[in-house]
Amino acid sequence: MDKSKNDPTTTKTEKSRVSRRNFVKGAATVAALTATIPLKPLFGGPGSTAEASTINYEPNKRVNDSFLYRRNTAIANKINVGELPDNGDRLRYNDFSALHSKALAHDALGVPNKASYQSLINALETDTQNHFQALQGVIVGSPGGGPNSRLNGPAGSFALDLEGLDSHAFTIPPPSPTVRSAQTATEQVEHYWAALLRDVPFTEYGTNPLVAEAVADLNSRSFIQGGGGNQWPRPVTAQNLFRAQVFAGDGNVKGPYISQFMLQPTSFGSQPLDQKHNTFAPNQDFLTDFSSYQNVQNGGFSGTPIPDPTRRFIRNGRDLNAYTRVDVLYQGYFVAFLVLAALNAPLTPGNPYIGSNTQKPFGTLGGPDAAGTLAEMATRALKASWCRKWIVDLRLRPEEYGALVEARRINSTPKPLAAAELHNDVLSSAVLPKILAKHGTHFLPQAYPEGSPTHPCYTGGHATVAGACATAIKFFFDGRQKLRPLLQAQGRDLVQPTPDGLSLVPYTGADRDQIDINGELSKVAFNVCFGHGVHAGIHFRSSNHWGVLLGEEVALSVLRDRAKSYTEPFTMNITKFDGTTATITNQNLDSQFVDDTALAPCAAS
């Protein structure tokens, strides 16, 4: 007889456990008496015995809690933002000359073949759900011609997800700037100057005469004089040239051009990462003549840049080009995580493990959680970006805009309609005569032989991933912390590369003690997307700016959904790219498991 039921020293949990074990053992006895075939072990051993788990729990409640969490999250995320507007360029230019058309067939410079383009539109607008199959019928310029002849994943813009808002439910304030706008024209001017300055070390911008000319020319553009859409540091200087701005004086304009997260050595487990990279040899420009440009636009063969035989720290635009041409999309932020972990960077205030003497974070709110989250964020960010790229905007690439400038220069026939309406901010720029003198055309010199990838420009994929992953890191590490003391505690300091990229030297700028984790996370995000965009010539500044902010919204949505999955109580405040605060919490959410549909208990199985 079990005396524990009447023993006042037996706790409620112990009574429950004893009673439950008696039930399990009794059931096992009955099963043993009635079975004609003995139980066989699942994983080897002399036999198997049905036992209760070591720690008692309530599986029925667990099943219902999990279901209600998922259901209530899905209900909260059921948001219809309506059909997002484009910028009007599709209707204004019926020859499709203002839209992205790379890899499709083309009739002339800047003029896609109408049947080819309409086949893409039809496939994207198909009423069936099998967009992948519909897209198989698109008329491309070079069927079977290699990687550059195929559209880059348009079917992915219709993908669904189970965490965070649906990719079609995110909004960013504007549609992409029009092809005739002062903004696009000024962004193109920036590309031309960046192409001429690819091999100039960032540390030499202050003394380089061509940099001074670029600064003067950009400051004279009407768009920048009118405020630059609050996306440019103003006035443009040698110090802030090709740097981003989300709010005046943010981390992008402080310290060295390259983020410390791309310079400080660290390790991936036992594998050292010295932060030197394989880069490209200098003085290489591509797609600067009609033949090579048109061949690539039609999906023709592309080669490989000549490599630099010496590994170097990233010190100029070309090094950033080499990095972003082959990087794993969340690579820069994974390395940033490794650097912060190695520096013992403090956890974000509100992390429930701070001050605990009995527990430390691991699979939840700890290192493995942070590392795995970065990859998750990258996939969700790409889906949100691909919706904008292929469904909402279809913005042309800077190389395609350069073809419109060239078509206008030579008065090509048939003349692309969009070429007639290019804004004077590009046409009057001091950079065009320099491009013409160097290459004999107004094509935008590309860093890669293939130019841009074969998907539209807005928003930048690298940029959206950057915004999402940098935001995820802020959830785990206290972004307000100054970086220099963390480095000095490890016997290090802030650094910048030498002009040859072979070594690192201390950074001694007057702002060195102002540099914090948030600022350097913003900087690495824009280092990557500007390296892939502005310095390579394949993404407009605004595509990167809004891509980063779109990625931030993706991350915040995912983090808020995930917050309710953690059992540890927390409220964390993180600083957004614009300097405002976002709160991630799982407190005061008791209603998330309320069974308001009177669900029947799940049957035990």
Buried (B, 14 or more C-beta within 10 A) or exposed (E): EEEBEEEEEBEEEEBEBBEEBBEBBEEBEEEEEEEEEEEEEEEEEEEEEEEBEEEEEEEEEEBBBEBBBBEBBEEEBEEEEEEBEBBEBBEBBEBBBBBBBBBBBBBBBBBBBEEBBBBBBEBBEBEEEEBEEBBEEBBBBBEEBEEBBBBBBBBBBBBEBEBBBBBBBBBBEEBBBBBBBBBBBBBBBBBBBBBBBBBBBBBEBEEBEBBBBBBEBBBBBEBBBEEBBEBBBBEBBBBBBBBBBBBEEBBBBBBBBBBBBBBBBBEEEEEEBEBBBBBBBEEBBBBBBBEBBBBBBBBBBBEEBEEBEEEBBBBBBBBBBBBBBEBEBBBBBBBBBBBBBBBEBBBBEBBBBBEEEEEEBEEBBBBEBBBEBBBBBBBBBBBBBBBBBBBBBBBBBBBBBBBBBBBBBEEBEEBBBBBEBBBEBBBBBBBBEBBEEEBEBBBBBBBBBBBBBBBBBBBBBBBBBBBBBBBBBBBBBBBBBBBBEBBEEEEBBBBBBBEEBEEBEEBEBEEBEBBBBBBBBBBBBBBBBBBBBBBBBBBBBBBBBBBBBBBBBBBBBBBBBBBBBEEEEBBBBBBBBEBEEBEBBBEEEEEBBEEEEEEEEEEEE
